[in-house]
């Protein structure tokens, strides 16, 4: 049993993840900013904590994370303004990594996307640039954190039912990389169980290989 805190607890992936973790006996805390979402979050089996990570200091966020063994970053600005994308997808994510260290958490899972890297190739005048660069910066920060990190990087997200099977992919292979959010949740759970995922970025899409088998490679 682990104490797992999910940042972005009302997001579509988080709402699928929390019940999986709760069902296996983990103590789950879901952090989200809108108090109107408390009931829906609590229905997942998680303890609900209302906190706006965009506006918390590292020390304040460490207080939220105190007692967690594992932190899962699954928050995002959701395609808002560039300013908010920088504030959430980069700055708040980086702050959460630092807060996890301060709070004594050792395991950190960062949800990113296929192709997130400094040489992502997205032009600055492209509307996707801010997100791509923010995620690249946040991913680099968790790599340098000294935590037991895993970057979970799915392709284009869908609401399809889970298959429990994926393929490992790259941004350069020309695939569509469609990935169900339900499979993303299952990959996170499997990553927490698989020591081989520590220090790894896992780029994947829905596919033909059972998740546990894919992650053990």
Secondary structure as UniProt FT lines:
FT   STRAND          3..7
FT   TURN            9..10
FT   HELIX           12..23
FT   TURN            24..25
FT   STRAND          27..32
FT   HELIX           35..37
FT   HELIX           38..42
FT   TURN            43..45
FT   STRAND          47..50
FT   HELIX           53..55
FT   HELIX           58..65
FT   TURN            66..67
FT   STRAND          70..73
FT   HELIX           82..85
FT   HELIX           86..92
FT   HELIX           93..103
FT   STRAND          107..113
FT   TURN            114..115
FT   TURN            118..119
FT   TURN            124..125
FT   TURN            127..128
FT   HELIX           129..143
FT   STRAND          148..154
FT   STRAND          157..158
FT   STRAND          165..168
FT   TURN            171..172
FT   STRAND          179..180
FT   HELIX           181..193
FT   HELIX           195..197
FT   TURN            198..199
FT   STRAND          200..206
FT   STRAND          209..210
FT   HELIX           211..216
//
